[in-house]
Amino acid sequence: MKPSNLLEGEKPRLIDEWQVEPKFWDAVRFSVDRNQGRGMYILTGSVTPPEYEKRHTGTGRIVTVKTSTLSLFESGDSTGEVSIGSLFEGVSEVSGISGLDYTTMAELLVRGGWPSSIGSDTETASDIIMGYCEGMLDSEINLPEGRRRNKQRMRMILRSLARNTSMSIPNTMIMEDIGRSEQGGVSVNTLADYISALKDIHVVDDLAAWSPRLRSKAAIRTSDVRHFVDPAIAAYFLGAGPRDLEMDPRTYGLLFESLVVRDLRIYAQDLRGDVYHYRDGDGLEVDAVIHLKDGRWGAVEVKLGSYGVDAGATNLLRLARKVDSEKMNPPSFLMVVTAVGYAYTREDGVHVVPLGCLRN
């Protein structure tokens, strides 16, 4: 009846799931205008509210901060010996040793970055991710115009997205994949609505394409790469445990790439940057590009094992040569991220860094 009553008291005040009663947005905005304070309120929520429910933008008063599950550095599983921030500042050589092996990395991937999972055994962590995923299917997904969603259909869509994690797959291919599993499949509009709903509740978090200025006329591909906010969600809907990933290197590699993208996004956000992917008509693909607001950028290739480092370095050097350094900055760094091993700098200047050594 009077949201402002709940804003009274010691500051800062945190209001969780504020979107359930959107009037809080306007009440906070008014309070900030009246008191001219900073850091007074924290509004948290797991669902993006419809835009029409925000009567005012909050510009100049309310700042949106995207949160994620914990990175390996935040969870204490990375040594943090290699700082992305320091690479942007010009550090030319890196060193470090990751204490993680392939088995442990698979366990961390399946565990996910939820705070309640950190330090838990594999079985407990599995129960936590199951509770999150099943709870999300049961309660948090709404479709436009109040239409009822089909829980089984949503599960099929999530499973298909999981199978295509770290790949640039159009909705038409997702439809074909679902059609093989569900009689009749889904329409293009239905699939778009379901995926949009998953983005609204911050489950799906696709990686957009990077569009640099190139020396050549190569066409840049603009389709997104499929990712979940945490690859443990993909592992759950694939029914994959740590041992399953070790026995299936291809799936392990795709989910590991998604884990790296998750951590890079967290580190980049702290540096006021964004993460993209690069793909062009000449067949060159680079898994991640970190682009800061001031124009500096660094490129990253992801390789599960050391056997792919040479190929990853070759791709990175090709991208660096393609970018027109007269119209934009040259790369601050080129880096191949691996699952295990040592951090070092190659003779060609490309850094090789295990994910268990990275930090912001």
C-alpha positions as CSV (number, residue, x, y, z in Angstrom):
1,M,0.0,0.0,0.0
2,K,2.9,2.3,0.7
3,P,6.3,1.1,-0.5
4,S,8.1,4.1,0.9
5,N,7.5,2.7,4.4
6,L,10.0,-0.1,3.6
7,L,12.6,2.3,2.5
8,E,12.9,3.9,5.9
9,G,15.7,2.9,8.3
10,E,19.4,2.2,8.2
11,K,21.1,2.4,4.8
12,P,22.0,0.7,2.6
13,R,18.7,-1.2,2.4
14,L,18.4,-4.3,0.1
15,I,15.1,-5.2,-1.4
16,D,15.1,-8.7,-3.0
17,E,12.9,-9.7,-5.9
18,W,11.7,-6.0,-6.2
19,Q,10.1,-6.7,-9.6
20,V,7.2,-8.5,-7.8
21,E,6.1,-5.0,-6.8
22,P,7.5,-2.6,-9.4
23,K,6.2,0.4,-7.4
24,F,9.5,0.0,-5.5
25,W,11.4,1.3,-8.5
26,D,9.6,4.7,-8.4
27,A,9.7,4.8,-4.6
28,V,13.5,4.4,-4.7
29,R,13.9,6.9,-7.4
30,F,11.8,9.5,-5.5
31,S,13.8,8.8,-2.3
32,V,17.1,9.3,-4.1
33,D,15.9,12.6,-5.5
34,R,14.7,13.8,-2.1
35,N,17.8,12.7,-0.1
36,Q,20.5,13.2,-2.8
37,G,22.4,10.2,-1.5
38,R,24.5,7.4,-3.0
39,G,24.5,3.7,-2.3
40,M,21.3,4.0,-0.4
41,Y,19.4,1.1,-1.9
42,I,20.2,-2.3,-3.6
43,L,17.4,-3.7,-5.7
44,T,18.0,-7.4,-6.5
45,G,16.0,-9.8,-8.7
46,S,16.3,-12.9,-10.8
47,V,13.8,-11.8,-13.4
48,T,13.9,-8.9,-15.8
49,P,10.6,-6.9,-15.4
50,P,8.6,-5.9,-18.4
51,E,9.7,-2.4,-19.6
52,Y,6.2,-1.1,-19.3
53,E,6.3,-1.6,-15.5
54,K,9.1,0.9,-15.2
55,R,7.4,4.3,-15.3
56,H,10.8,6.1,-15.2
57,T,14.1,5.0,-16.5
58,G,16.1,5.7,-13.3
59,T,18.8,7.4,-15.4
60,G,21.2,9.2,-13.2
61,R,19.8,7.6,-10.1
62,I,19.8,3.8,-10.5
63,V,22.7,1.8,-12.1
64,T,22.2,-1.7,-13.3
65,V,24.9,-4.2,-12.3
66,K,24.8,-7.6,-13.9
67,T,25.7,-10.4,-11.5
68,S,26.7,-14.0,-12.2
69,T,27.7,-17.1,-10.4
70,L,31.2,-17.1,-8.9
71,S,34.3,-17.2,-11.1
72,L,37.1,-19.7,-10.2
73,F,39.1,-16.9,-8.7
74,E,36.1,-15.8,-6.5
75,S,35.5,-19.4,-5.4
76,G,39.1,-19.9,-4.4
77,D,39.9,-22.4,-7.2
78,S,42.2,-20.1,-9.2
79,T,45.6,-19.0,-7.9
80,G,45.1,-15.6,-9.6
81,E,48.7,-15.5,-10.7
82,V,47.8,-14.0,-14.0
83,S,45.7,-10.8,-14.0
84,I,43.8,-9.7,-17.1
85,G,44.0,-6.2,-15.8
86,S,47.8,-6.4,-15.7
87,L,47.9,-7.7,-19.3
88,F,45.9,-4.6,-20.4
89,E,48.4,-2.5,-18.5
90,G,51.3,-3.9,-20.6
91,V,52.7,-6.9,-18.7
92,S,54.6,-8.8,-21.4
93,E,55.4,-12.1,-19.7
94,V,53.4,-14.4,-17.4
95,S,54.1,-17.3,-15.2
96,G,52.1,-19.5,-12.9
97,I,51.1,-23.1,-12.0
98,S,47.6,-24.3,-11.8
99,G,46.9,-27.0,-9.2
100,L,43.9,-28.3,-11.2
101,D,43.9,-31.5,-13.2
102,Y,41.3,-32.6,-15.8
103,T,39.3,-34.5,-13.2
104,T,39.1,-31.6,-10.8
105,M,38.2,-29.1,-13.7
106,A,35.3,-31.4,-14.7
107,E,34.1,-31.5,-11.1
108,L,34.3,-27.7,-10.9
109,L,32.4,-27.3,-14.2
110,V,29.6,-29.6,-13.1
111,R,29.5,-28.0,-9.7
112,G,28.9,-24.5,-11.0
113,G,29.6,-21.2,-9.3
114,W,26.6,-20.9,-6.9
115,P,27.9,-19.9,-3.5
116,S,26.1,-22.7,-1.7
117,S,27.9,-25.2,-3.9
118,I,31.4,-24.0,-3.0
119,G,33.2,-26.4,-0.7
120,S,30.4,-29.0,-1.2
121,D,31.0,-32.6,-2.2
122,T,30.0,-33.7,-5.7
123,E,26.7,-35.2,-4.6
124,T,25.6,-32.1,-2.6
125,A,26.6,-29.8,-5.4
126,S,24.6,-32.0,-7.8
127,D,21.5,-31.7,-5.6
128,I,21.9,-27.9,-5.5
129,I,22.1,-27.5,-9.3
130,M,19.2,-29.9,-9.7
131,G,17.1,-27.9,-7.3
132,Y,17.9,-24.7,-9.2
133,C,17.1,-26.1,-12.6
134,E,14.0,-27.9,-11.6
135,G,12.8,-25.0,-9.6
136,M,13.4,-22.7,-12.6
137,L,11.3,-25.0,-14.8
138,D,8.5,-25.1,-12.2
139,S,8.1,-21.5,-11.3
140,E,10.0,-18.7,-13.0
141,I,9.3,-18.9,-16.7
142,N,6.5,-16.7,-18.1
143,L,5.6,-16.3,-21.8
144,P,4.2,-13.2,-23.4
145,E,0.5,-12.4,-23.2
146,G,0.0,-14.7,-20.2
147,R,0.3,-17.8,-22.3
148,R,1.0,-21.1,-20.5
149,R,4.3,-22.7,-21.1
150,N,4.8,-26.4,-21.5
151,K,7.3,-27.7,-19.0
152,Q,8.4,-30.7,-21.1
153,R,8.8,-28.5,-24.1
154,M,11.0,-26.1,-22.1
155,R,13.1,-29.0,-20.9
156,M,13.6,-30.1,-24.6
157,I,14.7,-26.6,-25.5
158,L,17.1,-26.4,-22.7
159,R,18.5,-29.8,-23.6
160,S,19.0,-28.7,-27.2
161,L,20.7,-25.5,-26.1
162,A,22.9,-27.5,-23.8
163,R,23.9,-29.8,-26.7
164,N,24.8,-26.7,-28.8
165,T,26.7,-24.8,-26.1
166,S,29.6,-22.7,-27.4
167,M,28.3,-23.0,-31.0
168,S,26.8,-20.5,-33.3
169,I,23.6,-22.4,-34.1
170,P,20.5,-20.6,-35.4
171,N,17.0,-21.2,-34.0
172,T,16.1,-23.2,-37.1
173,M,18.7,-25.9,-36.1
174,I,17.4,-25.8,-32.5
175,M,13.9,-26.5,-33.9
176,E,15.2,-29.4,-36.0
177,D,16.9,-30.8,-32.9
178,I,13.8,-30.6,-30.8
179,G,11.7,-32.0,-33.6
180,R,13.7,-35.2,-33.4
181,S,12.9,-35.5,-29.7
182,E,9.4,-34.2,-29.5
183,Q,6.6,-35.2,-31.8
184,G,5.5,-32.1,-33.8
185,G,8.4,-30.0,-32.6
186,V,8.0,-26.3,-32.0
187,S,7.2,-23.3,-34.2
188,V,9.7,-20.5,-34.8
189,N,7.7,-18.0,-32.8
190,T,7.2,-20.4,-29.9
191,L,10.9,-21.2,-29.7
192,A,11.8,-17.4,-29.8
193,D,9.3,-16.8,-27.0
194,Y,10.8,-19.6,-24.8
195,I,14.4,-18.5,-25.4
196,S,13.5,-14.8,-24.7
197,A,11.9,-16.0,-21.4
198,L,15.1,-17.8,-20.5
199,K,17.1,-14.7,-21.2
200,D,14.7,-12.7,-19.0
201,I,15.5,-14.9,-16.0
202,H,19.2,-14.9,-16.8
203,V,19.6,-18.5,-17.7
204,V,20.7,-18.1,-21.3
205,D,23.4,-15.6,-21.9
206,D,24.6,-15.7,-25.6
207,L,27.8,-14.2,-26.7
208,A,27.5,-11.4,-29.3
209,A,29.8,-10.9,-32.3
210,W,32.7,-8.4,-32.3
211,S,33.0,-6.1,-35.2
212,P,36.5,-4.5,-35.5
213,R,37.8,-2.5,-38.3
214,L,39.7,-4.8,-40.7
215,R,42.4,-4.3,-43.2
216,S,40.6,-6.6,-45.6
217,K,37.1,-6.8,-47.0
218,A,36.3,-10.0,-45.1
219,A,32.7,-10.3,-44.1
220,I,32.2,-10.5,-40.3
221,R,29.6,-13.0,-39.1
222,T,27.2,-11.5,-36.6
223,S,25.3,-14.5,-35.2
224,D,25.6,-15.1,-31.5
225,V,27.3,-18.0,-29.8
226,R,25.1,-20.1,-27.5
227,H,25.9,-20.0,-23.8
228,F,24.3,-20.4,-20.4
229,V,25.1,-18.1,-17.6
230,D,26.9,-21.1,-16.0
231,P,27.9,-24.2,-17.9
232,A,26.7,-26.4,-15.0
233,I,23.2,-25.7,-16.3
234,A,24.2,-27.3,-19.6
235,A,25.8,-30.2,-17.9
236,Y,22.6,-30.8,-15.8
237,F,20.3,-30.9,-18.9
238,L,22.8,-33.2,-20.7
239,G,22.8,-35.5,-17.7
240,A,26.6,-35.2,-17.6
241,G,28.7,-35.8,-14.5
242,P,32.5,-35.3,-14.2
243,R,33.3,-38.8,-15.4
244,D,30.9,-38.4,-18.4
245,L,32.8,-35.3,-19.5
246,E,36.2,-37.0,-19.2
247,M,34.9,-39.8,-21.4
248,D,33.6,-37.4,-24.0
249,P,36.3,-34.8,-24.8
250,R,34.3,-33.0,-27.4
251,T,31.4,-32.2,-25.0
252,Y,34.0,-31.5,-22.2
253,G,35.8,-29.0,-24.5
254,L,32.6,-27.1,-25.5
255,L,31.4,-26.8,-21.8
256,F,34.9,-25.8,-20.8
257,E,34.9,-23.0,-23.4
258,S,31.6,-21.8,-21.8
259,L,33.2,-21.9,-18.4
260,V,36.0,-19.7,-19.6
261,V,33.6,-17.3,-21.2
262,R,31.7,-17.1,-17.9
263,D,34.9,-16.2,-16.0
264,L,36.1,-13.8,-18.7
265,R,32.8,-11.9,-18.5
266,I,33.1,-11.6,-14.8
267,Y,36.7,-10.3,-15.0
268,A,35.9,-8.0,-17.9
269,Q,33.0,-6.4,-16.1
270,D,35.3,-5.5,-13.3
271,L,37.5,-3.8,-15.8
272,R,34.5,-2.0,-17.4
273,G,34.6,-4.1,-20.5
274,D,32.6,-6.6,-22.5
275,V,33.3,-10.0,-24.0
276,Y,32.5,-10.9,-27.6
277,H,33.4,-13.6,-30.1
278,Y,34.9,-13.2,-33.6
279,R,34.1,-15.1,-36.8
280,D,34.5,-14.0,-40.4
281,G,33.9,-15.1,-44.0
282,D,37.5,-16.3,-44.4
283,G,36.9,-19.0,-41.8
284,L,38.8,-17.4,-39.0
285,E,37.2,-17.9,-35.6
286,V,38.4,-16.6,-32.2
287,D,36.5,-17.7,-29.1
288,A,36.5,-14.5,-27.1
289,V,37.5,-10.9,-27.4
290,I,37.6,-8.6,-24.3
291,H,36.9,-5.1,-25.3
292,L,37.3,-2.3,-22.8
293,K,35.3,1.0,-22.9
294,D,38.5,3.0,-23.7
295,G,39.1,1.0,-26.9
296,R,41.8,-1.5,-25.6
297,W,41.2,-5.1,-26.5
298,G,42.6,-8.6,-26.0
299,A,41.8,-11.8,-27.8
300,V,41.4,-15.3,-26.3
301,E,41.4,-18.8,-27.7
302,V,40.2,-21.7,-25.5
303,K,41.8,-25.1,-25.7
304,L,41.0,-27.9,-23.3
305,G,44.5,-29.4,-23.7
306,S,48.0,-28.3,-24.6
307,Y,47.7,-30.1,-28.0
308,G,45.6,-27.2,-29.3
309,V,47.8,-24.3,-28.2
310,D,49.7,-23.9,-31.5
311,A,46.5,-23.8,-33.5
312,G,45.0,-21.3,-31.0
313,A,48.1,-19.1,-31.2
314,T,47.9,-19.1,-35.0
315,N,44.3,-17.9,-35.0
316,L,45.1,-15.1,-32.6
317,L,48.0,-13.9,-34.6
318,R,45.9,-14.0,-37.8
319,L,43.3,-11.8,-36.1
320,A,45.9,-9.4,-34.9
321,R,47.2,-9.0,-38.5
322,K,43.7,-8.5,-39.9
323,V,42.7,-5.7,-37.6
324,D,43.5,-2.3,-39.0
325,S,45.8,-0.8,-36.4
326,E,45.6,2.7,-38.0
327,K,41.9,2.9,-37.2
328,M,41.8,1.1,-33.9
329,N,44.2,-0.1,-31.1
330,P,46.4,-3.1,-31.7
331,P,45.7,-5.9,-29.3
332,S,46.9,-5.4,-25.7
333,F,47.4,-9.2,-25.5
334,L,46.8,-12.5,-27.2
335,M,46.1,-15.4,-24.9
336,V,45.3,-19.1,-25.1
337,V,43.4,-20.4,-22.0
338,T,43.8,-24.0,-21.2
339,A,42.3,-26.3,-18.5
340,V,45.5,-27.5,-16.8
341,G,49.3,-26.9,-16.7
342,Y,51.6,-23.9,-16.6
343,A,51.2,-20.2,-17.5
344,Y,54.0,-19.0,-19.8
345,T,54.6,-16.6,-22.7
346,R,55.6,-18.0,-26.1
347,E,58.3,-16.6,-28.3
348,D,55.6,-15.1,-30.6
349,G,54.2,-13.1,-27.6
350,V,51.1,-15.2,-27.1
351,H,50.4,-16.0,-23.5
352,V,49.3,-19.5,-22.5
353,V,47.4,-19.5,-19.2
354,P,45.4,-22.2,-17.4
355,L,42.0,-21.0,-16.2
356,G,43.1,-22.0,-12.7
357,C,45.6,-19.1,-12.8
358,L,43.4,-16.3,-14.1
359,R,41.9,-13.4,-12.2
360,N,40.5,-9.9,-13.1
